[in-house]
Amino acid sequence: MGQRVRIGITGLACVFVVVLLAAAIVGFRSEDAGNAGSQMVASGNDNAASEPKDPLAELGVAPGGATPHPSSTKTR
């Protein structure tokens, strides 16, 4: 019985390590692709300065956007 538990835990640990390595590899590749794409845009095109820094905040969907006017908030 103890040997089955040991084999199960060892297998689970191996799967965890494989998933961790795969996530690290995919993370590095997408980070490199993002940096290469932004360098191409910055060096080849002047439209990079006109793009918004945080489009979700400008739309008001994410925190950090425009602050509401004090007159529009109600205090009780």
Buried (B, 14 or more C-beta within 10 A) or exposed (E): EEEEEEEEEEEEEEEEEEEEEEEEEEEEEEEEEEEEEEEEEEEEEEEEEEEEEEEEBEEEEEEEEEEEEEEEEEEE
